[in-house]
Amino acid sequence: MSLLELPEPAGWRGGHKFLAVAIVSTVGVVTGYAYLGVAAATRGNYLTTAVTAGWAAFLLTFIAAMLLVALGRTTARTTSDATGFTIWPDRRFTLVMLIGIAAVIPSCALFTVFAPFGAIEFANARMSQTLWPVATGFLVFIGIGGLITAWRRGGIGHVKLTPALIENADILKIRVFEWDDVVDVADHAESRRARRAVVLRMKDGHEEIISVADIYLPRGAALYWLVRHYWKHPEDRMELVDDRAAKRLRDGRFDLM
């Protein structure tokens, strides 16, 4: 069975509608920023234009990345070695998101520095001149840290399975859990809303959520069944340190119960 033929987990129903709403809403915000930027440029306030351009560019890259995922255009990218089996986000998705982060950092920095002095046209309320610059300054810090982390790790995140552990990494941090501490692998989270989630339910009641599974594998269902298979079948976990896990993934040979 190919990756695209694997059944979609029942808990993922309705995810396409949520994504469509998110994309349409984001387009509306981009349009608003574009209007503000063009209007500011006609008045010679190019500082405001620079800020809105960076924010709009980030949102446009977000839309492009989500469309790539929604249309199932992601490509499986995995590596196997003696330490385990790693699934990486689609290379194009990663590149688009990193471009967006790189574009928004200068805009946030400009806003942080100049908004308190009233130099940004749309930041004319007291809150937008006091609290917003603090928030954008924090985003600059997070964005730079994220780019450095992505450069060091070779990507914006990964899921790694070993005979003993599950490693879930995003652009900010790595979280590691033992298979023995997982009591269930579910297709929806109870603690928060997450799109196309692979949820590890832990003995202590905690949920570890691998969100947006389709950035890793086309449609995402294969990641859910892969993790669930190796949770249910510890006798197969030694496959994770050689090429057998990659072959199982290519063939779609998972316990689908």
MARTORTI-96873 format. One record per atom (N, C-alpha, C): residue in three letters; x negated, y negated, z; chain; residue number from 0. Coordinates in steps of 0.1 Angstrom, whole numbers. Last residue first. Example, Ala and Ser with C-alpha at 12.3 -4.5 7.8 and 13.67 -1.06 7.14 Angstrom:
# residues 2
R   voti      px      py      pz   drenkol   bati
R    Ser    -128      22      71         A      1
R    Ser    -137      11      71         A      1
R    Ser    -129       0      79         A      1
R    Ala    -132      57      78         A      0
R    Ala    -123      45      78         A      0
R    Ala    -132      33      78         A      0
# end
This chain:
# residues 257
R   voti      px      py      pz   drenkol   bati
R    Met      49      12     129         A    256
R    Met      60      13     139         A    256
R    Met      58       4     150         A    256
R    Leu      29      13     110         A    255
R    Leu      39       3     109         A    255
R    Leu      51       4     119         A    255
R    Asp      -3      18     111         A    254
R    Asp       8      23     118         A    254
R    Asp      19      12     118         A    254
R    Phe     -18      13      78         A    253
R    Phe     -16       9      92         A    253
R    Phe      -4      17      98         A    253
R    Arg     -34       8      52         A    252
R    Arg     -31      20      59         A    252
R    Arg     -30      17      74         A    252
R    Gly     -41      -9      31         A    251
R    Gly     -29     -12      39         A    251
R    Gly     -24       0      47         A    251
R    Asp     -65      -8      17         A    250
R    Asp     -54       2      14         A    250
R    Asp     -41      -1      21         A    250
R    Arg     -79     -29      29         A    249
R    Arg     -76     -29      15         A    249
R    Arg     -65     -20      11         A    249
R    Leu     -80     -19      56         A    248
R    Leu     -73     -32      53         A    248
R    Leu     -69     -32      38         A    248
R    Arg     -96       4      52         A    247
R    Arg     -82       5      58         A    247
R    Arg     -74      -7      54         A    247
R    Lys    -119      -9      44         A    246
R    Lys    -112       0      35         A    246
R    Lys     -98       2      39         A    246
R    Ala    -126     -23      67         A    245
R    Ala    -124     -30      55         A    245
R    Ala    -116     -22      45         A    245
R    Ala    -130      -1      84         A    244
R    Ala    -119     -10      87         A    244
R    Ala    -116     -18      75         A    244
R    Arg    -152      12      73         A    243
R    Arg    -139      19      73         A    243
R    Arg    -128       9      76         A    243
R    Asp    -178       2      75         A    242
R    Asp    -170      -2      64         A    242
R    Asp    -156       4      63         A    242
R    Asp    -182      -3     111         A    241
R    Asp    -187       1      98         A    241
R    Asp    -177      -3      87         A    241
R    Val    -169     -10     133         A    240
R    Val    -184     -13     133         A    240
R    Val    -190      -7     120         A    240
R    Leu    -143      -2     133         A    239
R    Leu    -146     -16     132         A    239
R    Leu    -160     -20     131         A    239
R    Glu    -141      25     137         A    238
R    Glu    -141      20     123         A    238
R    Glu    -145       6     122         A    238
R    Met    -137      28     163         A    237
R    Met    -151      29     159         A    237
R    Met    -152      25     144         A    237
R    Arg    -109      28     166         A    236
R    Arg    -117      15     168         A    236
R    Arg    -131      16     164         A    236
R    Asp     -93      50     166         A    235
R    Asp     -97      44     153         A    235
R    Asp    -107      32     154         A    235
R    Glu     -85      54     192         A    234
R    Glu     -94      64     186         A    234
R    Glu     -99      60     172         A    234
R    Pro     -67      35     198         A    233
R    Pro     -81      33     202         A    233
R    Pro     -90      43     196         A    233
R    His     -41      24     184         A    232
R    His     -49      36     181         A    232
R    His     -64      34     185         A    232
R    Lys     -28       0     191         A    231
R    Lys     -21      13     193         A    231
R    Lys     -30      25     192         A    231
R    Trp     -48     -18     182         A    230
R    Trp     -43     -18     196         A    230
R    Trp     -37      -5     200         A    230
R    Tyr     -50     -13     156         A    229
R    Tyr     -61      -9     164         A    229
R    Tyr     -58     -11     179         A    229
R    His     -24     -21     148         A    228
R    His     -28      -7     146         A    228
R    His     -40      -4     155         A    228
R    Arg     -23     -48     154         A    227
R    Arg     -14     -39     161         A    227
R    Arg     -19     -25     160         A    227
R    Val     -42     -58     136         A    226
R    Val     -44     -59     150         A    226
R    Val     -36     -50     158         A    226
R    Leu     -29     -51     112         A    225
R    Leu     -43     -47     115         A    225
R    Leu     -45     -47     130         A    225
R    Trp      -4     -63     113         A    224
R    Trp      -4     -49     113         A    224
R    Trp     -19     -43     116         A    224
R    Tyr     -13     -91     112         A    223
R    Tyr      -5     -86     123         A    223
R    Tyr      -6     -70     124         A    223
R    Leu     -27     -91      88         A    222
R    Leu     -34     -94     100         A    222
R    Leu     -26     -88     112         A    222
R    Ala      -6     -86      69         A    221
R    Ala     -17     -76      71         A    221
R    Ala     -25     -78      84         A    221
R    Ala       9    -109      69         A    220
R    Ala      14     -97      76         A    220
R    Ala       3     -86      78         A    220
R    Gly      -1    -131      55         A    219
R    Gly      -4    -129      69         A    219
R    Gly       0    -116      76         A    219
R    Arg      -1    -140      29         A    218
R    Arg      12    -138      36         A    218
R    Arg      10    -135      51         A    218
R    Pro     -35    -131      27         A    217
R    Pro     -23    -135      20         A    217
R    Pro     -10    -130      27         A    217
R    Leu     -52    -140      58         A    216
R    Leu     -49    -130      48         A    216
R    Leu     -36    -134      40         A    216
R    Tyr     -56    -164      71         A    215
R    Tyr     -66    -154      71         A    215
R    Tyr     -64    -144      59         A    215
R    Ile     -34    -180      70         A    214
R    Ile     -47    -186      65         A    214
R    Ile     -58    -176      65         A    214
R    Asp     -14    -164      80         A    213
R    Asp     -16    -164      65         A    213
R    Asp     -27    -173      61         A    213
R    Ala     -11    -168     107         A    212
R    Ala     -19    -156     102         A    212
R    Ala     -22    -156      87         A    212
R    Val      -6    -189     126         A    211
R    Val      -7    -191     111         A    211
R    Val     -16    -180     105         A    211
R    Ser     -24    -181     156         A    210
R    Ser     -13    -188     149         A    210
R    Ser     -17    -188     134         A    210
R    Ile     -26    -159     180         A    209
R    Ile     -33    -162     168         A    209
R    Ile     -23    -168     158         A    209
R    Ile     -24    -164     214         A    208
R    Ile     -17    -165     201         A    208
R    Ile     -27    -168     190         A    208
R    Glu     -20    -147     243         A    207
R    Glu     -30    -152     234         A    207
R    Glu     -25    -152     220         A    207
R    Glu      -2    -151     273         A    206
R    Glu      -1    -148     258         A    206
R    Glu     -13    -155     251         A    206
R    His      -2    -137     305         A    205
R    His      -7    -147     296         A    205
R    His      -4    -142     282         A    205
R    Gly       3    -116     322         A    204
R    Gly      15    -124     318         A    204
R    Gly      11    -135     308         A    204
R    Asp     -18    -100     327         A    203
R    Asp     -15    -110     337         A    203
R    Asp      -4    -119     333         A    203
R    Lys     -20     -83     305         A    202
R    Lys     -15     -78     318         A    202
R    Lys     -11     -88     328         A    202
R    Met      -8    -101     275         A    201
R    Met     -18     -96     285         A    201
R    Met     -12     -91     298         A    201
R    Arg      -1     -99     242         A    200
R    Arg       5    -101     255         A    200
R    Arg      -4     -94     266         A    200
R    Leu      -9    -116     214         A    199
R    Leu     -15    -106     224         A    199
R    Leu      -9    -109     237         A    199
R    Val       6    -122     184         A    198
R    Val       6    -125     199         A    198
R    Val       1    -113     207         A    198
R    Val       4    -138     156         A    197
R    Val       0    -125     161         A    197
R    Val      -2    -127     176         A    197
R    Ala      28    -158     139         A    196
R    Ala      19    -156     150         A    196
R    Ala      16    -141     152         A    196
R    Arg      41    -177     121         A    195
R    Arg      34    -165     117         A    195
R    Arg      23    -161     127         A    195
R    Arg      39    -205     142         A    194
R    Arg      43    -200     129         A    194
R    Arg      34    -188     126         A    194
R    Ala      52    -208     175         A    193
R    Ala      40    -207     167         A    193
R    Ala      44    -200     153         A    193
R    Arg      63    -223     204         A    192
R    Arg      66    -220     191         A    192
R    Arg      53    -219     183         A    192
R    Arg      54    -206     235         A    191
R    Arg      55    -218     227         A    191
R    Arg      59    -214     213         A    191
R    Ser      59    -183     250         A    190
R    Ser      54    -195     257         A    190
R    Ser      55    -207     249         A    190
R    Glu      65    -162     234         A    189
R    Glu      76    -166     244         A    189
R    Glu      72    -180     250         A    189
R    Ala      59    -156     200         A    188
R    Ala      55    -160     213         A    188
R    Ala      66    -164     221         A    188
R    His      60    -127     179         A    187
R    His      65    -140     183         A    187
R    His      61    -143     197         A    187
R    Asp      51    -101     174         A    186
R    Asp      52    -110     163         A    186
R    Asp      58    -124     166         A    186
R    Ala      27     -86     197         A    185
R    Ala      40     -90     193         A    185
R    Ala      40     -99     181         A    185
R    Val      12     -61     213         A    184
R    Val       9     -70     202         A    184
R    Val      23     -73     195         A    184
R    Asp       8     -55     248         A    183
R    Asp      16     -55     236         A    183
R    Asp      10     -64     226         A    183
R    Val     -12     -55     267         A    182
R    Val      -1     -46     269         A    182
R    Val       9     -46     257         A    182
R    Val     -46     -58     270         A    181
R    Val     -35     -61     261         A    181
R    Val     -24     -51     263         A    181
R    Asp     -68     -49     283         A    180
R    Asp     -60     -59     290         A    180
R    Asp     -47     -63     282         A    180
R    Asp     -82     -33     266         A    179
R    Asp     -75     -26     278         A    179
R    Asp     -66     -36     285         A    179
R    Trp     -94     -50     249         A    178
R    Trp     -83     -43     244         A    178
R    Trp     -75     -37     256         A    178
R    Glu    -104     -81     263         A    177
R    Glu    -106     -67     262         A    177
R    Glu     -93     -60     257         A    177
R    Phe    -111    -112     247         A    176
R    Phe    -102    -104     255         A    176
R    Phe    -105     -89     253         A    176
R    Val    -122    -145     242         A    175
R    Val    -125    -131     241         A    175
R    Val    -116    -123     251         A    175
R    Arg    -122    -175     224         A    174
R    Arg    -116    -167     235         A    174
R    Arg    -117    -152     232         A    174
R    Ile    -139    -204     215         A    173
R    Ile    -138    -190     213         A    173
R    Ile    -132    -183     225         A    173
R    Lys    -129    -237     202         A    172
R    Lys    -134    -227     212         A    172
R    Lys    -132    -213     208         A    172
R    Leu    -123    -253     180         A    171
R    Leu    -128    -259     193         A    171
R    Leu    -134    -249     202         A    171
R    Ile    -114    -240     158         A    170
R    Ile    -125    -250     156         A    170
R    Ile    -130    -256     169         A    170
R    Asp    -111    -207     172         A    169
R    Asp    -106    -218     164         A    169
R    Asp    -117    -228     163         A    169
R    Ala    -111    -172     176         A    168
R    Ala    -119    -185     176         A    168
R    Ala    -111    -195     167         A    168
R    Asn    -108    -144     194         A    167
R    Asn    -100    -153     187         A    167
R    Asn    -107    -167     188         A    167
R    Glu    -117    -111     196         A    166
R    Glu    -122    -124     197         A    166
R    Glu    -114    -133     188         A    166
R    Ile    -114     -82     215         A    165
R    Ile    -107     -90     205         A    165
R    Ile    -112    -105     207         A    165
R    Leu    -134     -53     223         A    164
R    Leu    -129     -66     224         A    164
R    Leu    -122     -72     212         A    164
R    Ala    -143     -27     217         A    163
R    Ala    -139     -30     231         A    163
R    Ala    -132     -44     232         A    163
R    Pro    -148     -25     190         A    162
R    Pro    -142     -13     197         A    162
R    Pro    -138     -17     211         A    162
R    Thr    -137     -57     178         A    161
R    Thr    -147     -47     181         A    161
R    Thr    -141     -35     188         A    161
R    Leu    -126     -82     156         A    160
R    Leu    -122     -70     164         A    160
R    Leu    -134     -61     165         A    160
R    Lys    -122    -116     153         A    159
R    Lys    -131    -105     153         A    159
R    Lys    -126     -94     162         A    159
R    Val    -111    -143     135         A    158
R    Val    -106    -132     144         A    158
R    Val    -116    -121     142         A    158
R    His    -121    -178     133         A    157
R    His    -122    -164     129         A    157
R    His    -114    -155     139         A    157
R    Gly    -128    -211     122         A    156
R    Gly    -123    -201     131         A    156
R    Gly    -125    -187     126         A    156
R    Ile    -139    -227     103         A    155
R    Ile    -131    -234     113         A    155
R    Ile    -125    -224     123         A    155
R    Gly    -175    -219      97         A    154
R    Gly    -160    -219      94         A    154
R    Gly    -152    -226     106         A    154
R    Gly    -200    -215     107         A    153
R    Gly    -198    -212      93         A    153
R    Gly    -183    -212      90         A    153
R    Arg    -208    -224     132         A    152
R    Arg    -202    -210     131         A    152
R    Arg    -200    -206     117         A    152
R    Arg    -219    -249     127         A    151
R    Arg    -227    -239     134         A    151
R    Arg    -221    -225     132         A    151
R    Trp    -198    -262     113         A    150
R    Trp    -211    -260     107         A    150
R    Trp    -219    -250     113         A    150
R    Ala    -178    -262     133         A    149
R    Ala    -176    -255     120         A    149
R    Ala    -189    -252     113         A    149
R    Thr    -190    -278     152         A    148
R    Thr    -188    -264     155         A    148
R    Thr    -186    -256     143         A    148
R    Ile    -191    -302     138         A    147
R    Ile    -203    -296     143         A    147
R    Ile    -201    -281     146         A    147
R    Leu    -163    -306     135         A    146
R    Leu    -172    -305     124         A    146
R    Leu    -185    -299     127         A    146
R    Gly    -155    -309     163         A    145
R    Gly    -150    -298     154         A    145
R    Gly    -159    -296     142         A    145
R    Gly    -168    -332     171         A    144
R    Gly    -172    -319     177         A    144
R    Gly    -167    -307     169         A    144
R    Ile    -155    -350     154         A    143
R    Ile    -169    -348     153         A    143
R    Ile    -174    -335     159         A    143
R    Gly    -128    -346     165         A    142
R    Gly    -132    -344     151         A    142
R    Gly    -146    -342     148         A    142
R    Ile    -131    -354     192         A    141
R    Ile    -127    -340     189         A    141
R    Ile    -131    -337     174         A    141
R    Phe    -138    -381     188         A    140
R    Phe    -147    -372     196         A    140
R    Phe    -144    -357     192         A    140
R    Val    -116    -390     175         A    139
R    Val    -129    -391     168         A    139
R    Val    -139    -381     175         A    139
R    Leu     -96    -386     194         A    138
R    Leu     -96    -378     181         A    138
R    Leu    -109    -379     174         A    138
R    Phe    -104    -406     212         A    137
R    Phe    -105    -392     216         A    137
R    Phe    -105    -383     204         A    137
R    Gly     -97    -428     197         A    136
R    Gly    -111    -426     201         A    136
R    Gly    -113    -411     205         A    136
R    Thr     -70    -425     196         A    135
R    Thr     -78    -423     183         A    135
R    Thr     -93    -421     186         A    135
R    Ala     -63    -430     223         A    134
R    Ala     -60    -417     216         A    134
R    Ala     -68    -415     204         A    134
R    Val     -72    -456     226         A    133
R    Val     -78    -445     235         A    133
R    Val     -76    -432     228         A    133
R    Pro     -56    -469     208         A    132
R    Pro     -71    -468     205         A    132
R    Pro     -78    -458     214         A    132
R    Trp     -30    -465     220         A    131
R    Trp     -34    -459     208         A    131
R    Trp     -49    -458     205         A    131
R    Leu     -31    -481     244         A    130
R    Leu     -30    -467     245         A    130
R    Leu     -35    -460     232         A    130
R    Thr     -35    -508     231         A    129
R    Thr     -41    -503     244         A    129
R    Thr     -42    -488     244         A    129
R    Gln     -22    -515     209         A    128
R    Gln     -35    -521     211         A    128
R    Gln     -42    -517     224         A    128
R    Ser       2    -502     211         A    127
R    Ser      -6    -499     199         A    127
R    Ser     -20    -505     200         A    127
R    Met      13    -515     233         A    126
R    Met       9    -501     234         A    126
R    Met       0    -497     223         A    126
R    Arg      18    -541     223         A    125
R    Arg       9    -539     234         A    125
R    Arg       4    -524     235         A    125
R    Ala      19    -542     187         A    124
R    Ala      26    -541     200         A    124
R    Ala      15    -538     211         A    124
R    Asn       6    -542     163         A    123
R    Asn       8    -555     169         A    123
R    Asn      16    -554     183         A    123
R    Ala      -6    -526     142         A    122
R    Ala      -8    -523     156         A    122
R    Ala      -7    -537     163         A    122
R    Phe      -4    -532     115         A    121
R    Phe       7    -525     121         A    121
R    Phe       6    -522     136         A    121
R    Glu     -29    -546     111         A    120
R    Glu     -16    -552     110         A    120
R    Glu      -5    -545     117         A    120
R    Ile     -56    -549     132         A    119
R    Ile     -49    -539     124         A    119
R    Ile     -35    -543     123         A    119
R    Ala     -66    -567     149         A    118
R    Ala     -71    -568     135         A    118
R    Ala     -64    -558     126         A    118
R    Gly     -62    -569     176         A    117
R    Gly     -51    -574     167         A    117
R    Gly     -55    -574     153         A    117
R    Phe     -81    -559     192         A    116
R    Phe     -83    -573     189         A    116
R    Phe     -72    -578     179         A    116
R    Pro     -76    -532     194         A    115
R    Pro     -74    -540     206         A    115
R    Pro     -75    -555     203         A    115
R    Ala     -83    -523     167         A    114
R    Ala     -69    -525     171         A    114
R    Ala     -67    -533     183         A    114
R    Phe    -111    -519     164         A    113
R    Phe    -105    -532     160         A    113
R    Phe     -91    -534     164         A    113
R    Val    -119    -494     174         A    112
R    Val    -127    -506     177         A    112
R    Val    -119    -519     175         A    112
R    Thr     -99    -476     166         A    111
R    Thr    -103    -476     180         A    111
R    Thr    -110    -489     184         A    111
R    Phe     -99    -479     139         A    110
R    Phe     -87    -483     147         A    110
R    Phe     -91    -485     161         A    110
R    Leu    -124    -469     132         A    109
R    Leu    -121    -483     129         A    109
R    Leu    -109    -488     138         A    109
R    Ala    -120    -442     140         A    108
R    Ala    -131    -451     147         A    108
R    Ala    -128    -465     144         A    108
R    Cys    -100    -434     123         A    107
R    Cys     -97    -435     137         A    107
R    Cys    -108    -443     145         A    107
R    Ser    -115    -436      99         A    106
R    Ser    -103    -444     101         A    106
R    Ser     -99    -445     116         A    106
R    Pro    -136    -417     103         A    105
R    Pro    -139    -431     102         A    105
R    Pro    -127    -440     104         A    105
R    Ile    -119    -393     105         A    104
R    Ile    -128    -397     116         A    104
R    Ile    -131    -412     115         A    104
R    Val    -106    -386      82         A    103
R    Val     -98    -393      93         A    103
R    Val    -107    -398     104         A    103
R    Ala    -124    -372      66         A    102
R    Ala    -118    -385      61         A    102
R    Ala    -111    -393      72         A    102
R    Ala    -131    -349      80         A    101
R    Ala    -141    -359      77         A    101
R    Ala    -135    -372      73         A    101
R    Ile    -106    -337      79         A    100
R    Ile    -111    -341      92         A    100
R    Ile    -122    -352      90         A    100
R    Gly    -103    -332      51         A     99
R    Gly     -94    -340      58         A     99
R    Gly     -99    -346      72         A     99
R    Ile    -125    -314      48         A     98
R    Ile    -125    -327      41         A     98
R    Ile    -115    -337      47         A     98
R    Leu    -116    -293      63         A     97
R    Leu    -128    -300      67         A     97
R    Leu    -129    -314      60         A     97
R    Met     -94    -285      48         A     96
R    Met     -92    -290      61         A     96
R    Met    -104    -298      66         A     96
R    Val    -106    -276      24         A     95
R    Val     -97    -287      24         A     95
R    Val     -95    -293      38         A     95
R    Leu    -122    -255      34         A     94
R    Leu    -128    -267      28         A     94
R    Leu    -119    -279      28         A     94
R    Thr    -103    -237      43         A     93
R    Thr    -113    -242      52         A     93
R    Thr    -119    -255      47         A     93
R    Phe     -89    -231      20         A     92
R    Phe     -82    -237      31         A     92
R    Phe     -92    -244      40         A     92
R    Arg    -110    -218       6         A     91
R    Arg    -105    -231       1         A     91
R    Arg     -97    -238      12         A     91
R    Arg    -115    -195      22         A     90
R    Arg    -125    -205      20         A     90
R    Arg    -120    -219      15         A     90
R    Asp     -93    -184      47         A     89
R    Asp     -95    -186      33         A     89
R    Asp    -105    -197      31         A     89
R    Pro    -108    -174      78         A     88
R    Pro     -98    -181      70         A     88
R    Pro    -103    -182      56         A     88
R    Trp    -121    -140      83         A     87
R    Trp    -123    -154      82         A     87
R    Trp    -111    -161      75         A     87
R    Ile    -125    -113     104         A     86
R    Ile    -116    -119      94         A     86
R    Ile    -117    -134      95         A     86
R    Thr    -148     -89     112         A     85
R    Thr    -144    -102     113         A     85
R    Thr    -136    -107     102         A     85
R    Phe    -157     -62     132         A     84
R    Phe    -150     -65     120         A     84
R    Phe    -144     -79     121         A     84
R    Gly    -189     -56     149         A     83
R    Gly    -175     -56     147         A     83
R    Gly    -170     -60     134         A     83
R    Thr    -216     -51     151         A     82
R    Thr    -209     -57     163         A     82
R    Thr    -194     -57     161         A     82
R    Ala    -226     -41     128         A     81
R    Ala    -226     -32     139         A     81
R    Ala    -220     -38     151         A     81
R    Asp    -202     -55     105         A     80
R    Asp    -215     -52     109         A     80
R    Asp    -215     -44     121         A     80
R    Ser    -183     -71      80         A     79
R    Ser    -184     -60      89         A     79
R    Ser    -199     -58      92         A     79
R    Thr    -160     -97      70         A     78
R    Thr    -174     -92      72         A     78
R    Thr    -174     -81      82         A     78
R    Thr    -136    -110      47         A     77
R    Thr    -140    -103      59         A     77
R    Thr    -155    -100      59         A     77
R    Arg    -111    -126      33         A     76
R    Arg    -125    -128      35         A     76
R    Arg    -129    -121      48         A     76
R    Ala     -84    -128      10         A     75
R    Ala     -90    -121      21         A     75
R    Ala    -105    -123      21         A     75
R    Thr     -71    -160       1         A     74
R    Thr     -79    -148      -3         A     74
R    Thr     -85    -141       9         A     74
R    Thr     -40    -176      -5         A     73
R    Thr     -52    -174       3         A     73
R    Thr     -58    -161      -2         A     73
R    Arg     -16    -181     -18         A     72
R    Arg     -28    -182     -26         A     72
R    Arg     -41    -180     -18         A     72
R    Gly      10    -182      -8         A     71
R    Gly       3    -170      -8         A     71
R    Gly     -10    -169     -16         A     71
R    Leu      22    -206      -6         A     70
R    Leu      23    -199     -19         A     70
R    Leu      16    -186     -20         A     70
R    Ala      15    -214      20         A     69
R    Ala      29    -210      17         A     69
R    Ala      30    -203       4         A     69
R    Val     -13    -220      16         A     68
R    Val      -9    -209      25         A     68
R    Val       5    -204      21         A     68
R    Leu     -12    -242      -1         A     67
R    Leu     -20    -230      -4         A     67
R    Leu     -16    -218       3         A     67
R    Leu       4    -258      15         A     66
R    Leu       9    -253       2         A     66
R    Leu       1    -241      -2         A     66
R    Met     -14    -264      35         A     65
R    Met      -2    -257      38         A     65
R    Met       5    -251      26         A     65
R    Ala     -34    -278      21         A     64
R    Ala     -37    -266      28         A     64
R    Ala     -25    -258      31         A     64
R    Ala     -19    -301      12         A     63
R    Ala     -25    -292       2         A     63
R    Ala     -29    -278       9         A     63
R    Ile     -12    -312      37         A     62
R    Ile      -1    -307      28         A     62
R    Ile      -7    -297      18         A     62
R    Phe     -38    -319      46         A     61
R    Phe     -29    -309      54         A     61
R    Phe     -18    -303      45         A     61
R    Thr     -45    -337      27         A     60
R    Thr     -52    -325      28         A     60
R    Thr     -45    -314      36         A     60
R    Leu     -26    -357      34         A     59
R    Leu     -25    -351      21         A     59
R    Leu     -33    -338      21         A     59
R    Leu     -35    -364      60         A     58
R    Leu     -22    -358      59         A     58
R    Leu     -21    -351      45         A     58
R    Phe     -60    -376      53         A     57
R    Phe     -60    -364      62         A     57
R    Phe     -46    -357      60         A     57
R    Ala     -51    -397      37         A     56
R    Ala     -60    -387      31         A     56
R    Ala     -59    -374      40         A     56
R    Ala     -38    -413      56         A     55
R    Ala     -30    -407      45         A     55
R    Ala     -38    -395      39         A     55
R    Trp     -60    -420      72         A     54
R    Trp     -49    -412      78         A     54
R    Trp     -41    -405      67         A     54
R    Gly     -75    -435      53         A     53
R    Gly     -80    -423      59         A     53
R    Gly     -70    -414      65         A     53
R    Ala     -57    -455      47         A     52
R    Ala     -61    -446      36         A     52
R    Ala     -67    -433      42         A     52
R    Thr     -53    -469      71         A     51
R    Thr     -42    -461      65         A     51
R    Thr     -46    -452      54         A     51
R    Val     -79    -480      73         A     50
R    Val     -74    -471      83         A     50
R    Val     -63    -463      78         A     50
R    Ala     -82    -495      50         A     49
R    Ala     -91    -485      52         A     49
R    Ala     -86    -475      62         A     49
R    Thr     -61    -514      54         A     48
R    Thr     -60    -505      43         A     48
R    Thr     -70    -493      45         A     48
R    Thr     -71    -528      76         A     47
R    Thr     -59    -520      77         A     47
R    Thr     -58    -510      66         A     47
R    Leu     -93    -539      62         A     46
R    Leu     -95    -531      74         A     46
R    Leu     -83    -522      76         A     46
R    Tyr     -83    -556      43         A     45
R    Tyr     -88    -543      39         A     45
R    Tyr     -92    -534      50         A     45
R    Asn     -62    -578      39         A     44
R    Asn     -66    -572      52         A     44
R    Asn     -71    -557      48         A     44
R    Gly     -52    -592      17         A     43
R    Gly     -67    -593      20         A     43
R    Gly     -71    -586      33         A     43
R    Arg     -27    -587      11         A     42
R    Arg     -29    -599      19         A     42
R    Arg     -44    -600      23         A     42
R    Thr     -29    -564      -4         A     41
R    Thr     -24    -576     -11         A     41
R    Thr     -26    -589      -3         A     41
R    Ala     -36    -547      17         A     40
R    Ala     -46    -550       7         A     40
R    Ala     -42    -563      -1         A     40
R    Ala     -11    -544      30         A     39
R    Ala     -22    -550      37         A     39
R    Ala     -33    -555      27         A     39
R    Ala       3    -529      11         A     38
R    Ala       8    -543      15         A     38
R    Ala      -3    -551      22         A     38
R    Val     -12    -506      10         A     37
R    Val     -11    -514      -2         A     37
R    Val      -7    -529       2         A     37
R    Gly      -8    -496      37         A     36
R    Gly     -21    -499      32         A     36
R    Gly     -21    -508      20         A     36
R    Leu      20    -493      39         A     35
R    Leu      13    -502      48         A     35
R    Leu      -1    -506      42         A     35
R    Tyr      23    -474      18         A     34
R    Tyr      30    -487      17         A     34
R    Tyr      23    -497      26         A     34
R    Ala       9    -452      29         A     33
R    Ala       5    -458      16         A     33
R    Ala      11    -472      14         A     33
R    Tyr      23    -447      52         A     32
R    Tyr      10    -452      53         A     32
R    Tyr       5    -459      40         A     32
R    Gly      47    -438      40         A     31
R    Gly      47    -449      49         A     31
R    Gly      33    -455      50         A     31
R    Thr      38    -415      27         A     30
R    Thr      44    -426      19         A     30
R    Thr      44    -439      27         A     30
R    Val      31    -400      49         A     29
R    Val      20    -404      39         A     29
R    Val      25    -416      31         A     29
R    Val      56    -395      59         A     28
R    Val      46    -402      67         A     28
R    Val      35    -408      58         A     28
R    Gly      67    -379      39         A     27
R    Gly      73    -392      43         A     27
R    Gly      64    -401      50         A     27
R    Val      50    -357      40         A     26
R    Val      50    -365      27         A     26
R    Val      57    -379      31         A     26
R    Thr      58    -347      64         A     25
R    Thr      44    -352      63         A     25
R    Thr      43    -361      50         A     25
R    Ser      83    -337      58         A     24
R    Ser      82    -348      68         A     24
R    Ser      68    -355      67         A     24
R    Val      77    -317      40         A     23
R    Val      85    -329      36         A     23
R    Val      84    -341      45         A     23
R    Ile      62    -300      57         A     22
R    Ile      56    -306      45         A     22
R    Ile      64    -318      41         A     22
R    Ala      81    -293      76         A     21
R    Ala      69    -299      80         A     21
R    Ala      62    -306      68         A     21
R    Val     101    -280      61         A     20
R    Val     104    -292      68         A     20
R    Val      92    -300      72         A     20
R    Ala      86    -258      52         A     19
R    Ala      91    -268      42         A     19
R    Ala      95    -281      49         A     19
R    Leu      81    -245      76         A     18
R    Leu      70    -251      69         A     18
R    Leu      74    -261      59         A     18
R    Phe     107    -237      83         A     17
R    Phe      99    -246      92         A     17
R    Phe      88    -253      84         A     17
R    Lys     112    -220      61         A     16
R    Lys     120    -231      63         A     16
R    Lys     113    -242      72         A     16
R    His      93    -199      66         A     15
R    His      92    -207      54         A     15
R    His     100    -220      55         A     15
R    Gly     102    -188      90         A     14
R    Gly      89    -195      90         A     14
R    Gly      88    -204      78         A     14
R    Gly     123    -171      89         A     13
R    Gly     126    -185      91         A     13
R    Gly     113    -194      91         A     13
R    Arg     108    -143     105         A     12
R    Arg     118    -148      97         A     12
R    Arg     121    -163     100         A     12
R    Trp      90    -132     122         A     11
R    Trp      85    -143     113         A     11
R    Trp      96    -149     105         A     11
R    Gly      99    -110     135         A     10
R    Gly      99    -123     143         A     10
R    Gly      94    -134     134         A     10
R    Ala      96     -88     118         A      9
R    Ala     109     -94     120         A      9
R    Ala     109    -108     126         A      9
R    Pro      67     -89      96         A      8
R    Pro      73     -87     110         A      8
R    Pro      86     -95     111         A      8
R    Glu      70     -77      63         A      7
R    Glu      68     -89      72         A      7
R    Glu      74     -86      85         A      7
R    Pro      53     -48      50         A      6
R    Pro      65     -55      55         A      6
R    Pro      62     -67      64         A      6
R    Leu      29     -50      23         A      5
R    Leu      32     -47      37         A      5
R    Leu      44     -55      42         A      5
R    Glu      23     -59      -1         A      4
R    Glu      35     -50       0         A      4
R    Glu      38     -47      14         A      4
R    Leu       0     -74       0         A      3
R    Leu      13     -81      -3         A      3
R    Leu      25     -72      -2         A      3
R    Leu     -19     -54       3         A      2
R    Leu     -17     -63      14         A      2
R    Leu      -3     -70      12         A      2
R    Ser      -6     -22      -9         A      1
R    Ser     -14     -34     -10         A      1
R    Ser     -11     -44       1         A      1
R    Met      -9      12       0         A      0
R    Met       0       0       0         A      0
R    Met      -9     -12       0         A      0
# end
